[in-house]
């Protein structure tokens, strides 16, 4: 399959999913269980993305400077540091450890 065929197929699938979302009756979406799931879904997806990007390289699990940066970020968040400070501390920690030869 060529690249353009894959792009077009993905576009059609994305459009079909959006169209299916509009055709769901609103009363189904008002169910309490659906409301709870959709409220928690973004946090779960973000958490999985963070774990995937922190502890994997290709198809391997790794423990390197990114994990230390994540630990520093969590500590900064617990201490209620501003978001930009959290990002700078995490990136600085990972960069310093990589410069020191770890990871």
N, C-alpha and C positions, 0 to 999 in steps of 0.2 A: 504494500500500500504506500502510495506516495505521501509526502508531507502534506500537500494540499488536500488530498482526500481525507486524511486524518483530521485536519483542521475543520473541513466542512462537516464531517461526521460529528465531531465534538460540538460544533455550533448547532447542528440540528438537534442533538440530544439535549443540549442546554436549553434551547428554545422550547422543546417538548416538555421538559421538566417545569419550566416557568408557566407554560400554558396549562399543564396539569394542576399546578398550584392555584391558578385562578378559577379552575372548574370545581374545586372542592367546596361543598356547601359550607357557609359560614357557621352554621350551628355545630358542625363537627369540630371546628377550630375553637369553639367556646367551651369545650369539655375541660374540666379542671385538670385532668391528667395531661392533656395536650399543652395546656398553658404552662404547667410546671416544667414539662420537658423542654419546651421552646425557650423558657426563661433560662434554663441551665445549659442549653446546648452551646452557646458561644463560649462560655467559660471552659467547658469540657474540650471543645475544639482547640482553644488557645493553649490549654494545659498540655494537650497531646502534641501540639506543634512545638512547644518549648522543650518537652522531653525528647522528642525526635531530633530536634536540631542540636540539643545539648549533648546527648549521649550516643549519637550514631555518626559514623563516617562510612558512606557507601552502604554496604550490607553488614558492617561490623559494629558491635557496641564498643565504645571507648570511654575511658575516663581521663580527661585531659584538662587543660586550662579553662575550657568553657564551663565545666562543672564547678570549678572554684569561683568563676565569675557569677554563676547562678547562685551559689551559696552567699556570696557577698551581696547580691541584689536582694535576696530574701531577707537577710539581716537588715539591710537599709530600709526595706519596706516595712519590716516589723517596727523599726525605729521611726517610722513615718517621715522618711526623707522625701523631698520633692522628686517627681518622676525623672527629671533631667539629671538630678544627682545620682539616682539609682542607676541610670543608664551609664553615666560617666564612670561611676565606681566599678560597675561590672565589667565594662570594656577595659578600663585601666588595669584591673586585676588580671584579666585574661591576657592582655598585652604584656604586662610585666612578667607574668609566668612564662609566656611563650618566648620572650626575650631572654629569660633566664635559662631557657632550654627545656622547659617542661611542656610537653604537648605540641 
